[in-house]
Amino acid sequence: MSAPAVDYPFGPFVPRPENPVLRPGRHDWESANVYNPAALSVDGRIALVYRAHADDIVSHLGLAWSDDGITFETEPDPVMVPTEDYERYGCEDPRVVFVDGTYYLTYTGWDRHTARLCLATSTDLRNWDKHGPMFPGINTFAGVRKTPGPEWSKGGVILPEQIDGQYLMWFGEGNIHLATSSDLLHWKADPTPVLRPEPGTFMGDLVETGPQPIRTRTGHVLLMHNSAVVRPEGGVYYACGQVLIDPRRPDTVVAKLTEPWLEPSTFEDQHGLVDNVTFVEGLVFHRGTWFAYYGQSDTTIGVATFTPEES
């Protein structure tokens, strides 16, 4: 079944009682934490490309499969491991789209100093060609807070269709920026943010992209995002929002939710490697239902579902 057109606001999404749908512990490389997965529909099954690590917190990317979106089987070996200097301490936080027979995966390369948004491609989700950091010199935290070095970027989400001959990507942690490409491999970033933090709201201290964008019934682009506030008593609180963008003006937000559609509510959401985090990165339509997959406190994976009424 193809995905139906969606409306804005999108949802409501309800966390599933079976959560967490994926826990750590099956293999040494994912023995401590699994979280922040991308999601795809592949030959009638749901595939998760997820972040995982042992106690050393050096992230690898794993691959899991499900027929029903709730019960997953994981492959024994990671599908991506750190091999380059810029990612020597982790390949993190994947997002994936499929265009014309190729999977395009964006992920964060982490060297414990700088986060760099990187690109890789594959035809089978298991063997990846790395294309390196995408935006040298870009710092998406500019104007929000200082970073250890002069560049910082994360979270590239690609609209898997062209608009006026260009592919669109929104990316960033701190602020969210726009980038464009004619071939999905070479990208040009706009230095002016599309979305900034809004003090006093659930978007108070940072915004970061969520899963891949989708088109709405009106032709707009719906971008789900993650947002954080730093609590006065210490720690952070991550919740999820939505913004609407006119694809003819992809650098402009035309509507936004003023309240989160998902936020920490369960024990797993509130306790883990980083407490009080729901961080959505995976979105897929499967058997009449939308599945939104999210990291729970950087430790387990949960899912919230929305089944639209037939029109």
N, C-alpha and C positions, 0 to 999 in steps of 0.2 A: 504494500500500500504506500503510495506516495504521500508525502507530508502535505496536509491541507494548508491553505493560507491562514495566517494567524492574525489576531487582533491585538491592539495595544490598549490597556495593559495586557500582558501575556500571562495566562493562568486563570485561576489560582493553582499553584503547585503545593502539594501536601507531602511532607516527609513520610516515607513508608515505615510501617511498624517493624519491618524486617531489618531495618538498619542496625548496624553497619552491614552493607552488602559485600564489603571486602575488608579483611583484617590482615595485619602482618603475621609473619611467622612460618610460612611454608618453606622458604628457602633462605640460605644464609644472607644473600644480597638484599632481601626484603624482610629481614627478621625483626626489625624494630618499628617501621612506619611505612604505610602506604597511603597515598593521598593525591589530590589534585589531578584527576584523570581527564583526558580527552575522550570523546565517545563518537563512534561511527556505526552506521548500519552496513554490514558486509554480508552479502549472500543470505539475507534473512536472519542474521544473528547480530547481536550487539558486540562490538569490540571496544574495549577500554585500553588506551595507552596511558599508563599511570606511572607516577613518580614513587620510588621506593628506595629505602636504604636500611642499612644495619645501624648499630650504635655509633659508627663513625660519621654518620650523616653525610656520606658521599653518595649522592643520588644517582640511580640508574633508572631507565625506563623499562617497564614490563608490559606484557600483553595478556589480557584476559578476555574470555568469551562467555556469552550467555545467550540462551534461547528466550528466556522470559524477562530479562532485564534486572532480575533480582539475584539469581543464583549464578555464580561465576566460577569458571575453571581457569586457572592461570597456567601459562606456559612456564616450563622450569627454568629457562634462561632469560636474562634481560635481552631486549631487542636493541638497546642503545646503552653504551657505557662510556665514561670519560676516556678520551684518547688524545685530546689536544690540550695545550697549556692553558688556554682561556677557559676550559671547563674541567680542570684537573680535580676540582672538588665537587663536581656534580653536573649532571644533565637534568634540568628541573622543569617542572610545570609545562607539559606539552599541550599544544593545540594542533589539530589535524583537520585538513580538508582534502577532498578527492576531486581532482579536475582532470578530465581527458586521460584517464588511465594512470595518473600519478598521484600519490599522496604527498602533500606538502605539510611538513611538520615544523612548527616554530617551537623553540624551547629556550630556556635560560641556561647559558653557560656560566658557571660560578667558579671563581678562583679564590674565594674568601676575601676578595678585595673589591671586585667590580662584578656587577651582573650585566651580561651582554645578551641581547636577543639574537638567537642563531636560527639558521634555516637548514633543514635536511629534506631529502626527497627519497621516495621508495615506490616500488610497484607491488610490494607484498606485505608491508607493515613490519617486516622482520629484518630486512637488509636495507640500511640507510646510507645514502651518500651525503656527507656533511658539506655544507657550502660556507660555513664560517659565520662570524658576527655580521649582522645586517646593517647596523647604524653606528659606525665609529664616530666618536665625538658628540653624540647626542646624549643629553642627560635629562630624562623625563621627570626627575625630581627638582629641576630648576625652579626656583621660586617657592618651593615647598619646604625642603630642608636640605642640609648639606649631605653629600655622599663622600665616601673615602677618596674617590678619584674624580676626574673631570667628566667621565661618561657613566651612564647607567641606563639600561633599557630592559624591558620584560614584556611578556604577554601579547604576542602578535596574533590577532584574529582576522582571518581573511574572508571576505565575501566571495564565495566561489562562482561568481558570474561577473562579467564585465559590465561596466557602466561607461558609456561613451568611449569604448575602446580601452578602458583602463580597469585593472583590478584594484580594489580598495582594501586596505588593512588599517585597523586601528590598533594601537599598541601603547604600552607605557604603564609604569607604576609611579605613583605620585600624581602626575597628570597623565591624561590620555591624549595621544597625538594621532594624526592621519598620515598614511604613506600610500603611494600609488606605484603601479607597475604595469608594464605592457606584457610581461612574460612570466610573472610569478617568481622570478629568480632575482631580478635587480629592482631595488626599491628606492624611492626618493621620499624622504620624510619632510613633513611640514614642521618647522620649528615652533609654530604657535599652537598651544594646546586646544583640543576640541572640548575637553571636559576637565575641570579643575576641582579640587576639594572645595567644600562649602562649609566653613566653620559654623558650629551650632546645629548641624544636621548629622545624620548617620554617615554622610560623606565628608565628615569634618576634617580628617587629617590626611587621607590619601584616597585616590581612586585608581583602580586597575581593571583591565579588560577581563571578561569572563569567557564564555564559549564563543564559537564562531557566530557571526551575525546572521540574521535571517530576514527575509522580506515579509512585510505585512500585507494584509488584504488591500491596503491603500497604496502599496508600492513603496512605502517607507522602509528604512532599514532599522530593525530593532537590535539594540546592542545591550546585552545583559552585562552588568559590571559588578566588581567587588569593591567594597568601600570599608574604610577603617577609621575608628576614632581611638586616640590614646586616652586611657582612663586616668583621671586624676590620682587614683590610688595605686596606679601602676598597671602594666599590661595593656592589651589592645582588645578591641571588639570589632570583629569583621562581620558585615552583613552584605546582602546582595540587592542591587537595584536594577533599574531598566531605564534606558533613554531611547528616544526616537530621533532618527536622522533622515533628512531629505537627501536621497542619493545624488540629486543634482547639485546639492550644496553639502558635500560630505564632511565639511569642516564645521558644520553648524548643528547644534542640538536644538530641536524644535519642541520637545516635550521630555519630561523626566518624572519619575516617581518621587514623591516626597517621603515615602515610607518604604522600608525594605520588603521584598516579597519572600525573603528567606533570611533567617537569623538564628543564632544559637538558641536551642530550646531543649536539647537532650543532654544526658550525661556525656556522651561522646563529643557532642558539639562544644561542650564547656570545659572538658578536661583532656589534656594531651600534651604533646611536645610544645605547642603554643595554645594556651587556653582560649576559649571563646572565639572560635573561628568556624564559620561556614564559608567556604571558598569554592565557587562554582566554576568549572572549566569544561564540562561535558554536557552536550545537549543532543538528543537524538529522538526521532519519531519512530515508534516500533509497535506494530499490531494495534494501531488506533490510539496510542497513548504517547505523550511526550515524557521523556525521562531526562531529568536534570541531575547530573552527578556532581558531587562536591566533596572536598576534603573536610573532615571533621577534626578540628584542632590539630591539623598536620599529623594525624595518627591513623585514622581509618577513613573509609569511603562510604558516604551515604548517598541516597537518591531520593528526590522528590518527584512526584508524577502529577500530570494534568491530562485528563481525558476530555477532549472537546466534545460538545454535543453535535450530533449530526445535523447539518443544515439542509 
